[in-house]
Amino acid sequence: MTPPWRLPGKVHALELRLTPTGVQNMITLSVEKVKCGGCAANVKQAVLAKDPQAQVQVDVANKQVEIDSRLDGHTLATIVSQAGYPATLQA
C-alpha cells in the first residue's frame, strides 16, 4: 500500500528530511567514476559496510547508484565518495 505522503505524480524531494530516522529510503546517486563491474562491487561493498541491510543497485552504463537504506542521502554520498567514487545526490 502506498503511504499517504507518497502521492502519485508528486515530487518528493524533501522526503528524506521528513522521514523518521531508521526508515528505509530510496536514494539515487550520480557516480561518474563507475566504469566497470569492479567499480560497482567496490561501491556496493562500501555502502554495505555502513548499512548491512541496504539494497544497492549500480547502473554502470548510466553511472548511477540506487540505494535503499536507512542512511540519509548526504551520508550515502559521503560513503561512496570516500570509497574513491565521487558521488552527488540526484534530485
Number of C-alpha atoms within 10 A of each C-alpha: 3 7 6 7 9 11 10 9 6 8 10 12 9 9 13 19 10 7 13 10 11 10 12 18 17 17 21 22 22 19 24 14 16 25 14 13 12 10 17 21 14 16 24 20 16 18 24 16 11 14 15 12 13 19 15 21 16 22 17 17 9 12 17 22 24 15 22 19 23 20 21 19 22 14 12 24 23 16 20 22 17 13 17 15 20 17 25 19 15 13 10
